Amino acid sequence: MNFLPHLEAKRDGHALSPVQIAKLVANFTAGHIPDYQMAAFLMAVFFRGMTADERRALTLAMRDSGDVLRFPPDERPLVDKHSTGGVGDKVSLPLAPLLACLGFRVPMISGRGLGITGGTLDKLESIPGFTPALSADRITELVQTVGCVICGQTDTMVPADKRLYALRDVTGTVPSLPLITASILSKKLAESLDALVLDVKFGSAAFMQTEAQARELAQAMVTLGNECGVNTRAVLTDMHTPLGRAAGNWLEVKEAVACLTCGPTTQTGSPDTPDLRKLVLEFAAHLLTQTGKAPTLEAGRARAAACLATGAPLRKWEQMLAAQGADLGAYHARLELDHLAPAVLELKATRAGFLTRCDARLLGEVIRELGGGRLTTASVIHPEVGVDRLAKPGEPVQAGDTLARLHARTESEAETARRRLADAFEISDLPPRLAPLIAGTLI
């Protein structure tokens, strides 16, 4: 395929036909288009955008670049949730087992970190022995028997997205509306879902900086998802502040486990995380209403909270981990440890007052520099690094109180990170006026 005319057409703002898009996706997947040309095409899309028809064609071509999961008839609906990414966003970890206990099947195909946002698979791989690499047959088997699975796409499932995903992360094209839409929905359509809820984030650490941008992305995905036969809705959530009180792969696993125990995050010594719990219950409630299992969101939230309180989702979580190869003995031993990182330092408040800002973007950048994220496709992830015991905006603090605890590989890296992270926090005499965590829903 002579790809250059298509690249030049998109560079100049012209729309490509569905046939042209299908061919370029097929040829790129087959290795007939070099990465450097596709990187240029991604940048052209970033600046020129895509029409609705182009987005649909790209999404379906990516879905059809590989196998689509097939499940046997079952009274349990097939559902999933996807987040556009944020700092400290570990909602998928407790949500998947909760949904399985609520009578759903959850084939959660997840990805790795993009930019400063953490990846669900990176978090799970901090658990000893856990493998996200499963065959399509094994995914189907676990979904049918366990009820949930969190894994990566197989080599034969949406291979176009797998290659594009890696390129986007290192070419500055992550925050592109059509590319985000195609990446998310191609994987979700390949899961053969009945219902899908999307967590579309906005703020300093989100792909979409403003609520208006997030709403545009959410509407595009909801429209396309419903057109393709999947009951789709989106929830707009704020990502100016990290979600929960921990960010970093293993630290987020510990916080997710604490959420499943319905108690304070005693593993890290920090208070409860109502924002994490709120989103977990909210997405469960939406899927309950989307599938007719609950008459209202209020009833769905109550049912999800009651299920979480039984302890069944925690047991389901461990069942899923074991089914995906985790060494539960080593996992439980690791949970008992205060920290895994060799160097741990605290950032202290220098004055009394109310915390008015905890900048999620700066915090995400610090974690990436510590080794918790990727700067290139070849970057090695260090799961033990990160930040926990985060103070949250609106909370009163005294001089000497802990604002954050840094986990690093060396004392010097921890000290450098502590100096930089100080700029992420602001304290004032008066309590701030806090924006709501959930800004709206699109159906």
N, C-alpha and C positions, 0 to 999 in steps of 0.2 A: 504493500500500500504506500502510495506517495502521500505522506502525512502533511507535508509542508503547505499545500494550498488550504487545508482545513485550519492549520495553525494561523496562517495569514488572514484567513477569513474571520476567525474569532478575534484576532488582534485588532482588526479593523471594524469590529462591532457587528458583523453579520451573523445571522442565525444559521445554524446547521440543521439539516433535515434529520428526522429520526433514523433514516437509513444510514446517513453519514456517521451519526453518533454511534449506532450499533456496530458499524464496521470499525471505527477507531477504537472502541472499547475491546472488541474481539481481537484486533491486531495487537493492541498493547498487551492484553492478557497473554497472547501467544508469544510475546517477545519480539514482535516485528517492528515495534516503535521504540526507540531508545529512550532511556529515562530523561536525558537532557531535553529532548523534544517535548515529552509529556510535561516536564517541569515548566517549560515555556508556555504550553497550552494551559496549564493550571493557573499560571500567572495572568494569562490573557482572560480567562474566565473570572479570576478575582477582580480584575479591573472592568471588564465589559459585561459581566453577568451572563445570565441565560434566560430565555423566554420560558414560560410555563410548559410549552410543548417540548423544549429542549431538556428541561429538568425531568419531565416524565420519561422521555426517551433515554436519558442518561441513567436514571434510576432503574428502569426495567432492563436496560442492557447490562448493567452491573449485576442485577439479580440473576439474569439468564446467562451470565458468564460461567456459571457452575451449577452444582446440584442444588435442588430445593428440598428441604426436609419434608418427609411425609410421615404422618402419624395415623395409627389405626383409629376407627370410630371409638369415641369415649364421651361420657356425659360431662367430663371435666373440660371446661373451655381452655383453649391455648391462649395465654396472655403474656405480655412482657411490658417492661418499662425501660425507657432509655433517657439518659441525661446528656445534655450538650456539653457537660464538663464543668468542673469547678474545683476549687481548692478545699480539701477536706470532705469532698462529696463521696461518702461511702454508703449511700442509701441502698444500693442494689444488694449489698451483702446481707442485711437483715430482711430486706423485702422479699427476696426470692423464696426463702423457706417459709416466711409468713404466708405468702400467696399459696404455696403448696398445701399448707395446713388449712387454708380457707376453701379448698376444693378446686384449685386450678392446676393446670400443667404449665410449667414455666421453662421454655427452652431459651434461656437468656444467653444470647451470643454477644459477647462483650469485646472491648478493645483495650489497647494499651494507652499509656499517657500521650497526650498531645500538648505541645507547648509547655505551659506551667501546670496544666491540670493532670491530676493523677489518673492512672488507668486501673479499671477494675481487675484486670488480669494481673497487673503488676502487684496489686495488693494481695491477691490470693496466692501468688507465687512466693510470698513471704512465709507461707505456712509450709512446714517441712513435708516434702513428698507430694504436695498437691500438683496436679497436672491439669492445665486447661486444654491440652491438645487431645481431642477425642474424635473418633470417626463418626460419620453420620449415623451409622447403625448404633454405636454406643450412646450417642446423644439421645436417639429415639428410645433406646432401652431404659436409660436413666430417667428420662422424663416420664415414661410410663410406669416405672417401678418406684422411684424415689419421689417423683412429682416435680422436681426442679433440677436444673443443671446451670452452672455458670461456666462458660467455656469460650474459647476462641473459635473463629470460623475454620472449618477444615480446609485443606489444600484445594479441595474441589468445590467448596462453597463460597460463592461470591469472590473468586480470586482476583477479579478486577479491583475490588475495593481494598483488598489486602495490600496490593502494590501501590495503589493511589494513596492510601492512608499513610504509608511510610514516607512517600514523597511530600505530601502536604506538610508533614511535621517539620521538615527541614528546608522548605522553600518559602516560608512565610505566607502560605495560602490557607492556613487553617480556618480563619474567620470568613469564609466565603459561603454565602447563603445557599447557592445551588449545589456546591460541593458537600456541605454539611447535610443538606436534604438528601442528596443521592446516597451518601455514605450510610446514613442512619437507616433510611427506608429500604435500601437494597438488601441489607442484612435482615431487617424485620420482615420484609415480604418473603424472604427465603425461609422464614421460620413457619410459614403457613398459619399465622396467628388469626384468632377471632377478634381480639381486642388489644389495643396498644395505648399506653399513656406516656406522654413525652414531658420530661422536665426541661423546659427551655429557660436557661439562666441568662441574666443580664447583670452588668456591673463591672467593676474594675478588673475582676479576675475571670470574666466570662468572655466567650467568643464575641457575643453581642454586648457592646458597651452600654447601650441604652435600652430602656423598656420598649421603646418604639421599634428598635431593630429586632429585639427578641420577639415581639408580637408579629412582625413581618415574617420571620423565620417560622414561628409556630403556626401561623396561618397557612403558609406554604406547605408545611408537612402534614397538617391536619387535612387540608383539602386533598392533597395527593394520596395520603393514606386511605381516606374514605373512598376516593375514586377507584382505588385498587382493591376495594372490598374488605378492608380491615377497619373495624370500628375504632377510630382514632380521635384522641383529644389531647390537649396540651395544657400544662400548668406553668405559668410564668413565675419564676422564683428569683429572689435577690441574691447576688453573689458579689457584693461589695465586701462582705465579711466572710471569713471561712465558715464552712458548715461544721458544727460540732466544736470540740475543743482539741482536736488532734488532726494533724496533717502529716503525711508520710506513710509509706505503705504498711509496715507492720503496726505502727501506732494506730492507724485507722482500722485495721482488723480488730485490735483490742477494743476500740471504741464501739465497733459494730457488735461485738460479742456482748459488751455491757448493755447495749440497747436491747438485745435479745433476752437479757436477764431481767429487764424492766427495773433495773436499779441504777444507783449512781456509778460512775465510771471509776470504781475503786481500784482498778488495775493501774490507772495512771495517777490516782490521788486527786482527780479533779471532780467538780460537782457534776450533776446531771446535765444532759444535753437535750433540752426540750425541742430545739430546732430540728435535730436529727429525727427524733421520735415523731414530731409533727409531720414531717414529710413522708416518713415511712407509712404512717397511718393514712395520710391523705391520698397517696397513690394507690394503696390497697382499697380505699373507699371508692375511688373513681372506677377501678376495674370491677369492683362488686356491682356498682350501678350500671356500668356499660354492658355487663353481661346479664343483667336482670337478677342478680343474686341479692341485691339490696334495693329497696324502693327509693331511698334518698341518700345523699352523701352523709348526712348526720347518722343515719342508721348504719351505713357502711363503716364509718369511723368507729362507732360503738362496737360493732361486730369484730373489727380488726383488733381493737384494743383488748377486747375480752379474750380473743384467741392468743394474742401475744402474752397475756398474763398467765395463761395455762402452762407455759414452759414448753409446749409442743414445738413451736418454731425453733427454739434452741436445739432441741433434740433432732429436728429435721435438718438443721444446719450441719450438725456433726455427721448425720447420716450422709448428706451430700458430700461433705469433705472426704469421708472414708471411701465413698464410691468413686471419688476422683483421685484416689491414691494417697491421701494425706496420712501421715503417721500421727495418729491421735495422741499417743503417749508423748511424743516430742512436742506436739502442739500444746498440750496441756502444761507441760513443763515450761515451755516458753511463755505461756500466759502468766505463770506465777512470778516471772522475773519482772523487776521494776523497769528495766531497760535492757536493750541488746547492744546499743552503741557504746563504744569504748569511752567516749567523752560526753558528759552531760553538764550543761551550764544553764543557769536561770537568768532571765532578764527581769530586773526589778523596777518597780515604779519609783520615780524620783520625787514624786509629790503626791499629795492627797487630792481627791476629787472624784469625778466621774469619767469613766472611759468613754470617749466619743468616737473613736475610730480604731479599727484593727484592719489594716489594709490587706485584703486577700491577695492582691496581685504581688505586692512586695514579699509577702510571706511565701507565696508559691515560687517566686524567683530565688529566694534564699534556699528553699528546700531543694530546688533543682541544682543549685550550685554546690550544695552539700553532697550531691550524688543521688538524690531521690527521684530525679527525673532525667529526661534525655535532652542533650544538646545536639546530638547527631544520631543517625540510625544505628551506629555502632556503640553508642554509650552503654556502659554497664550500670545497671540499677543496684543501688545499695539499700536494701529494704529496711535496715535498722535506723536510718537517719530520718530526721523530721522534727516536728515541733508538737508538744502537747501542753496540757495545763493552760490553755489559752484563756485569757480574760476576754470577755465579750462586751461590746458597746452597751452602755446603759448601766453597767455594774459599778458600784462605788469601790474605790481602791484607797489604800493608805500608802504612804511612803514606805518602801521596802516590800510591798506585796509583789507576788510573782505575776508578771504579765504573760510570760511564756517560758517553757523549758525546751532548750535546744539539745538535740541528739546528733552527734557528729562522730566522724571517724578519728579525729585528732583534736587535741585541746586547741591548737592554733586555728583550725577550721571552725570550731565552736565559738571561739572568741571573735573571729572575723564576722561570723554570722550574727552573733549577739550585737555587735556594734551596728551592723546594717539593719537588723530587725528593729532596733530602737526607733527608727524613723516610721515604722508601720503603725505605731500607737500614738494617740493623742489623749490628753487628759485635760478636762476643764472643770470649772467650779460648779457649773450647772449641769444637770442630767440632759442628755441629748433627746431630741424628738426622733424616735426610731421608725424607720419605714417598715411596713409589713413584710414578712418573709415571703408570703404568697401574694402576688400582685394581680392575679386574674387567671381565668380559665377560658380556653377556646375549644368549642365543640364543633 
